[in-house]
Amino acid sequence: MSYVGSYLWELRQKVGSRPLLVPGAQVLLLDAAGRGLFQQRADTGVWELPAGACEEGDDFVGTARRELAEETGLHVERDALEAFGTLSDPAVHTLTYPNGDITHCFALCFVARRWSGELSPGPDEVTRAGFRALGDPPRPLHPPTAVVLEMFREFSSTGRFQAR
């Protein structure tokens, strides 16, 4: 689903650009070499993980699956997603979009190591996508993505769910 017609778009028609609290999900997709899938946003040019807002009737896993498919053409099963953290820190995850809309995002962060499909970036949201070493992500990197990568490193070394 594109932004136009989405739940968030419908809310924006009523409240304008004022800050909204938005639940969503992010997916760190890892290939066999441990590299992560990054995508370049069409609107700002920054690189990030596949992510997006919940729609009415979604849960976090459903949101993660839908956003990954919409933005990359790749599909992941529910049981392939492992939650490793949540990012809701307003100092990091309050976003202002080019049109002036502001969102304070509350994202459940997942890692997945198996998927199906062919990588085909969604042209309305993503200009390029590819796998890169987690320690050498593409630049410019979206600031929340940098935090999520730090959280994943900590999760990988401790096994503890991360919250920021």
Buried (B, 14 or more C-beta within 10 A) or exposed (E): EEBEEBBBBEBBEEEEEEBBEBBBBBBBBBEEEEBBBBBBBBEEEBBBBBBBBBBEEBEBBBBBBBBBBBBBBBEBEEEBBEBBBBBBBEEBBBBEEEEEBEBBBBBBBBBBBEBEEEBEBBEEBBEEBBBBEBEEBBEEBBBBBEBBBEBBEBBEEEEEEBEB
